[in-house]
Amino acid sequence: MTQSRTLSAIEAATNVIFGWMIALITQALVFPALGMQVTLWQNLTISGVFTAVSFLRGYALRRLFVRLVR
């Protein structure tokens, strides 16, 4: 059974959304512990960039594995 591109995107997006929430919480705890003071906007920007990269990586890998299974 193959997975459509739409379902691959939904799966990757769901994974990334949960990862983004975890990243925001982790950054809010870890950055101050390391002496890094960032604003909420900076925290959102940092996590947003990594979230976009994570989504693209997850989608590309899913599509690669779908092709390999054919």
Secondary structure, DSSP 4 states (H G I P E B T S, - for coil): ----HHHHHHHHHHHHHHHHHHHHHHHHHHHHHTT----HHHHHHHHHHHHHHHHHHHHHHHHHHHHHH-
